[in-house]
């Protein structure tokens, strides 16, 4: 679960049951809730969102898992802002893709009204709750969304949810053409780039696949499935759906900073990563969203040269390493027995000695004992060859070829290694991996040499 997710502990089911008459008969202490009854699931999830997020949300989905995706995107946008040196309060525009072209409409989503059992919160059983735009706009005051939908009932329900939350000025629900592209708003834009796209695609390729998935669970499903076919099924399943998004994105490279989608199956992640590699897209990220016993993945990619740190872009599981992108974060342990303030002071001196390097603080407050800075360089000015040529790193009009975050932090004891201090380098922007790795190596060598000299003098 994302550390900023407010659902770190289970909801107070007793308080919810006392607040909502529809839920009270289903509460049986000391148990929490048995989500085995469709109407209970619908009302229960809706109640949790109303009380926890302060929004009237007309839907049935699991709020916490959806919020994990939004919070990951928040972190990704913060990384982009840091890399580009932008104002963190600037407007951020996102696209939420609801349903793909070619979705099977074998069952139309039904419209249920639960006003009679849940006062003040009606529920419509469609996939058009507009949950992602609603959560995004409630969480970030500077965000706005365009969301697409091809189903008429879902379209109307989503618009009603937006209206009920007073967010018509920040969320636009557009009818999509089922024969058109998945990323339609990008191709209809005025050329101003969007910041991100997001999507929770239909997982399955057929009704039979849905049934097989349910039967394949050893202990049965943890919750009743309330999704309609229009939400759950698309030809080829989610792997084919997101694969089409990847193909379309190659024609919209300059129209969006970060493309992304959620995935429900590890097998789909394998297929999508291969699609990215087939299209020579090396700047991608893989994240895992865990909520209770539910596990989902986020796949994101970009054609720009802004990079996400490994904490957002790579999983640590041994079995997934063949799917991971190259590392954008380097951890360089420093010799033991050195204090954090000593290492930070020396690293700061090393950075200031590099010609033409631009340095800006990333720390919330200035302190000589803390090193957390973003550095920019127009080229390799730290090498001997560069120094011989006396070449400046930053020309007056030169764009930086490297933006890197440098931190000095405590290294916890792990794997038999002693606790100590380490330098952490995050590659934020650039297309030359060798330049990033060379810079990190140069700074680390200089800091280690300085610490050794200091130790000899003190000895």
C-alpha positions in Angstrom: 0.0 0.0 0.0 1.2 3.5 -0.7 2.5 5.2 2.4 0.2 8.2 1.9 -2.9 6.0 1.5 -5.3 6.8 4.4 -6.6 3.3 4.3 -3.5 1.9 6.1 -5.8 0.2 8.7 -9.2 -1.3 8.1 -12.2 1.0 8.2 -14.2 1.3 11.4 -17.0 -1.0 10.3 -19.1 -0.5 13.4 -19.1 3.3 12.9 -20.1 2.8 9.2 -22.8 0.4 10.2 -24.2 2.8 12.7 -24.1 5.7 10.2 -25.8 3.8 7.3 -28.9 1.7 8.0 -28.2 -0.4 4.9 -25.0 -1.7 6.4 -26.1 -2.3 10.0 -27.8 -5.8 9.3 -24.6 -7.0 7.7 -22.3 -6.2 10.6 -21.5 -9.2 12.8 -18.7 -8.6 15.4 -16.0 -9.5 15.9 -15.8 -10.1 12.2 -15.3 -7.1 9.9 -17.4 -7.7 6.8 -17.9 -10.6 4.5 -18.0 -9.1 1.0 -20.1 -11.9 -0.5 -23.2 -10.0 -1.2 -23.3 -7.7 -4.2 -25.5 -5.0 -2.7 -23.4 -4.9 0.5 -20.2 -4.5 -1.5 -21.7 -1.7 -3.5 -23.0 0.2 -0.5 -20.0 -0.6 1.7 -17.4 0.7 -0.7 -19.4 3.8 -1.4 -19.7 4.6 2.3 -16.0 4.3 2.9 -15.2 6.7 0.2 -17.8 9.3 1.3 -16.4 9.3 4.9 -12.7 9.1 4.1 -12.3 11.4 1.1 -15.0 14.0 1.7 -16.5 13.4 -1.7 -20.0 12.2 -2.8 -18.9 9.3 -5.0 -21.7 7.5 -6.9 -20.0 4.1 -7.4 -18.9 0.7 -6.1 -15.1 0.3 -6.7 -12.4 -0.4 -4.1 -11.3 3.1 -3.3 -8.0 2.3 -1.6 -6.5 0.4 -4.6 -7.6 3.2 -7.0 -6.1 5.7 -4.7 -2.8 3.8 -4.7 -2.6 4.4 -8.5 -3.4 8.1 -8.1 -0.7 8.5 -5.4 1.9 6.8 -7.6 1.1 9.2 -10.4 1.5 12.1 -7.8 5.0 10.8 -7.1 5.8 10.5 -10.8 4.6 14.0 -11.5 6.7 15.3 -8.6 9.7 13.6 -10.1 9.0 15.2 -13.5 8.6 18.6 -11.8 11.9 18.2 -10.0 13.7 17.1 -13.2 12.5 20.1 -15.1 12.8 22.7 -12.3 9.1 23.6 -12.6 6.7 25.2 -10.2 5.1 22.3 -8.2 1.8 24.2 -8.1 1.6 24.5 -11.9 -1.5 23.0 -13.6 -1.3 19.3 -14.3 -3.6 17.7 -17.0 -4.3 14.0 -17.1 -6.4 11.7 -19.4 -8.3 8.8 -17.9 -9.1 6.2 -20.5 -12.3 4.3 -19.6 -13.2 1.8 -22.3 -11.3 0.7 -25.4 -12.6 0.4 -28.9 -13.9 -3.1 -29.6 -15.1 -3.8 -26.0 -17.7 -6.5 -26.0 -21.2 -5.1 -25.3 -22.8 -8.5 -24.6 -24.3 -7.1 -21.4 -25.2 -3.5 -21.0 -24.3 -2.0 -17.6 -27.4 -1.8 -15.4 -28.4 1.3 -13.5 -29.2 0.7 -9.9 -30.5 3.4 -7.5 -29.8 2.8 -3.8 -31.1 6.1 -2.5 -33.7 4.1 -0.6 -31.2 2.3 1.5 -28.2 4.7 1.6 -29.4 8.2 2.3 -27.6 10.9 0.3 -25.5 8.5 -1.8 -27.0 7.0 -4.9 -25.2 4.1 -6.6 -25.1 3.3 -10.3 -23.7 -0.1 -11.2 -21.5 1.0 -14.1 -17.8 1.4 -14.8 -18.3 5.1 -15.1 -17.9 6.3 -11.5 -15.2 8.8 -12.6 -13.4 7.6 -9.5 -9.8 8.4 -10.8 -10.6 12.0 -11.8 -12.5 12.5 -8.6 -9.8 11.2 -6.4 -7.1 13.0 -8.3 -8.9 16.3 -8.1 -9.7 15.9 -4.5 -6.1 15.0 -3.7 -4.4 17.7 -5.9 -5.9 21.1 -6.2 -3.9 21.8 -9.4 -5.0 18.7 -11.3 -7.6 18.5 -14.0 -8.8 15.6 -16.2 -10.3 14.6 -19.5 -12.0 11.2 -19.2 -13.4 9.1 -22.1 -16.3 6.7 -22.3 -18.1 4.9 -25.2 -21.1 3.6 -23.3 -24.1 6.0 -23.0 -25.2 4.9 -19.6 -21.7 5.0 -18.2 -21.2 8.4 -19.8 -24.2 9.9 -18.1 -23.4 8.3 -14.7 -19.8 9.7 -14.8 -21.1 13.2 -15.7 -23.6 13.1 -12.8 -20.8 12.0 -10.4 -18.7 15.0 -11.5 -21.6 17.4 -11.2 -22.5 16.1 -7.7 -18.9 16.7 -6.6 -18.8 20.3 -8.0 -15.9 19.5 -10.3 -17.3 20.3 -13.7 -14.7 23.0 -14.2 -11.8 20.5 -13.7 -13.2 17.2 -15.1 -14.5 16.8 -18.6 -16.2 13.5 -19.5 -16.1 13.0 -23.3 -17.9 10.5 -25.4 -15.4 8.4 -27.3 -15.8 6.9 -30.7 -15.7 3.1 -30.4 -14.0 2.9 -33.8 -11.4 5.6 -32.9 -8.1 5.5 -31.0 -7.9 4.6 -27.4 -5.9 7.8 -26.7 -8.4 9.9 -28.6 -8.1 13.2 -26.6 -4.3 13.3 -27.5 -5.1 13.4 -31.2 -7.9 15.9 -30.7 -5.8 18.3 -28.6 -4.5 21.8 -29.6 -0.9 20.6 -29.4 -0.5 21.4 -25.7 1.0 18.3 -24.1 -0.9 16.4 -21.4 1.1 15.4 -18.3 -0.1 11.8 -18.1 -2.6 9.2 -19.2 -4.0 6.5 -17.0 -6.2 3.6 -17.5 -7.8 0.6 -15.7 -8.4 -1.6 -18.7 -10.7 -4.6 -19.0 -8.7 -7.6 -17.7 -10.1 -10.5 -19.7 -10.5 -11.5 -23.3 -13.8 -13.5 -22.9 -16.5 -14.5 -20.5 -14.8 -18.0 -20.3 -11.6 -16.4 -19.1 -13.4 -14.6 -16.3 -14.9 -17.9 -15.2 -11.6 -19.7 -15.4 -10.0 -17.0 -13.3 -12.6 -17.4 -10.6 -12.4 -21.2 -10.6 -8.6 -21.1 -10.5 -8.5 -19.4 -7.1 -7.6 -22.0 -4.4 -9.7 -20.5 -1.6 -12.3 -18.7 -3.8 -12.5 -15.0 -4.5 -12.0 -12.6 -1.6 -14.9 -10.4 -2.8 -17.9 -10.6 -5.1 -17.2 -9.4 -8.6 -19.6 -6.6 -9.4 -18.2 -5.6 -12.8 -20.2 -5.8 -15.9 -18.8 -7.3 -19.1 -18.4 -3.9 -20.5 -15.9 -3.2 -17.7 -14.1 -6.6 -17.7 -13.9 -7.9 -21.2 -12.1 -6.7 -24.3 -10.8 -8.8 -27.3 -7.4 -10.0 -26.5 -7.6 -9.0 -22.8 -5.7 -6.3 -21.1 -2.4 -7.2 -22.7 -3.8 -6.5 -26.2 -5.6 -3.4 -24.9 -2.5 -1.8 -23.5 -0.5 -3.0 -26.4 -2.7 -0.8 -28.6 -2.1 2.1 -26.3 1.7 1.6 -26.8 1.3 1.5 -30.5 -0.8 4.7 -30.5 1.6 6.5 -28.2 4.3 6.2 -30.8 2.3 8.6 -32.9 1.7 11.0 -30.0 5.2 11.1 -28.6 5.2 14.9 -28.0 1.6 15.1 -26.8 2.0 13.5 -23.4 4.8 13.3 -20.9 4.0 10.0 -19.3 1.7 7.2 -20.6 0.5 4.7 -18.1 -2.0 1.9 -17.4 -2.9 -0.5 -14.6 -2.6 -4.3 -15.2 -4.3 -7.1 -13.3 -2.1 -10.0 -14.4 1.6 -10.6 -14.2 1.4 -12.4 -17.6 0.1 -9.1 -19.1 3.1 -7.3 -17.7 5.4 -9.6 -19.6 3.6 -9.0 -22.8 3.4 -5.2 -22.5 7.1 -4.9 -21.5 8.0 -6.9 -24.6 5.8 -4.6 -26.7 7.7 -1.6 -25.3 11.0 -3.2 -26.1 9.8 -4.1 -29.6 9.0 -0.4 -30.1 12.5 0.5 -28.8 11.0 2.3 -25.8 13.6 2.0 -23.1 12.3 4.7 -20.8 9.6 2.8 -18.9 8.6 2.1 -15.3 7.0 -0.8 -13.5 5.3 -0.4 -10.1 3.3 -2.7 -7.9 0.1 -1.7 -6.1 -0.9 -3.9 -3.1 -4.1 -3.5 -1.2 -4.9 -6.3 1.2 -4.8 -9.5 -0.8 -5.2 -7.7 -4.1 -2.2 -7.1 -6.2 -2.0 -4.9 -9.3 0.8 -3.5 -11.5 1.3 -0.1 -13.2 3.2 0.1 -16.4 4.3 3.6 -17.6 6.5 4.8 -20.4 7.8 8.0 -21.9 9.4 9.3 -25.1 10.9 12.3 -23.2 14.3 12.2 -21.5 12.9 12.6 -18.0 13.6 9.6 -15.8 11.8 8.2 -12.7 13.9 7.0 -9.7 14.1 3.3 -9.0 11.7 3.6 -6.1 9.0 4.4 -8.7 10.2 2.5 -11.7 11.6 -0.9 -10.6 10.4 -3.8 -8.5 12.9 -5.6 -6.2 11.4 -9.1 -6.6 14.1 -11.5 -8.0 11.6 -13.2 -10.3 10.7 -9.9 -12.1 14.2 -8.6 -12.8 14.1 -9.6 -16.5 11.2 -7.3 -16.9 12.6 -4.3 -15.2 14.1 -1.2 -17.0 17.7 -0.2 -16.5 18.5 1.4 -13.1 18.1 5.1 -12.7 19.3 5.1 -9.1 22.9 4.4 -8.0 23.7 3.8 -4.3 27.4 4.3 -3.4 28.3 3.2 0.1 31.0 5.3 1.8 33.8 4.0 4.1 32.5 3.1 7.6 33.0 5.2 10.6 32.1 8.5 9.0 29.3 10.8 10.1 26.5 12.0 7.8 27.4 15.6 8.3 31.1 15.0 7.4 30.2 13.1 4.2 27.6 15.7 3.2 30.0 18.6 3.7 32.7 16.8 1.6 30.3 15.9 -1.2 29.1 19.5 -1.3 32.7 20.7 -1.7 33.3 18.1 -4.5 30.2 19.4 -6.4 31.2 23.0 -6.0 34.6 22.2 -7.5 33.2 21.0 -10.8 33.2 23.7 -13.5 29.9 24.9 -14.8 27.8 22.7 -12.6 24.4 24.2 -11.7 23.2 23.2 -8.2 19.8 23.7 -6.6 18.5 22.5 -3.3 15.8 19.8 -3.0 15.7 19.9 0.8 12.8 21.7 2.4 15.3 23.7 4.6 18.9 24.6 4.2 21.4 22.8 6.4 25.1 22.1 6.1 24.5 18.7 7.6 22.1 17.7 4.8 22.9 17.1 1.2 19.9 16.8 -1.1 20.5 18.8 -4.4 19.7 18.6 -8.1 22.7 19.3 -10.3 22.6 20.1 -14.0 25.5 19.9 -16.5 25.7 20.5 -20.2 28.4 18.0 -20.7 31.2 16.0 -19.1 33.2 18.8 -17.5 34.6 16.6 -14.7 36.8 14.4 -16.8 40.5 15.1 -17.3 40.0 15.7 -21.0 37.4 18.3 -20.3 39.6 20.0 -17.8 42.5 20.1 -20.3 40.2 21.8 -22.8 38.9 24.1 -20.1 35.5 23.7 -21.5 32.6 25.2 -19.5 29.8 22.8 -18.6 26.9 25.3 -19.1 26.9 27.6 -22.0 24.7 30.7 -21.7 22.2 29.2 -24.1 23.1 25.5 -23.6 20.5 23.0 -22.5 21.6 20.6 -19.7 22.5 17.1 -21.0 22.3 15.7 -17.4 20.1 16.5 -14.5 20.9 14.3 -11.4 19.7 14.4 -7.8 22.5 13.8 -5.3 21.7 12.8 -1.7 23.8 11.9 1.3 21.9 9.6 3.7 22.2 7.0 6.4 22.5 3.4 5.1 20.6 0.9 7.2 22.2 -2.3 8.3 21.3 -5.1 5.8 22.5 -8.4 4.5 25.4 -8.6 6.9 26.7 -5.1 5.9 27.2 -2.6 8.7 25.1 0.6 8.9 26.8 3.7 7.6 26.5 6.5 5.1 25.9 6.4 1.4 25.6 8.7 -1.6 22.5 8.2 -3.7 22.3 9.4 -7.3 19.0 9.6 -9.1 19.1 10.2 -12.9 16.4 12.8 -13.4 16.9 13.9 -17.0 19.1 13.0 -20.0 19.6 10.5 -22.7 23.3 9.5 -22.1 23.4 6.8 -19.5 27.2 6.8 -19.6 27.2 10.5 -18.7 25.1 9.8 -15.6 27.2 6.9 -14.5 30.4 8.7 -15.1 29.3 11.7 -13.0 28.2 9.4 -10.1 31.5 7.5 -10.2 33.5 10.8 -10.3 31.8 12.3 -7.3 32.0 9.0 -5.3 35.7 8.6 -6.0 36.4 12.2 -4.9 34.4 11.9 -1.7 36.0 8.6 -0.8 39.5 10.1 -1.4 38.6 13.1 0.7 37.4 11.0 3.6 40.5 8.9 3.4 42.8 12.0 3.5 40.8 13.3 6.5 41.2 10.0 8.3 45.0 10.0 7.7 45.3 13.5 9.0 43.3 12.8 12.1 45.2 9.6 12.6 
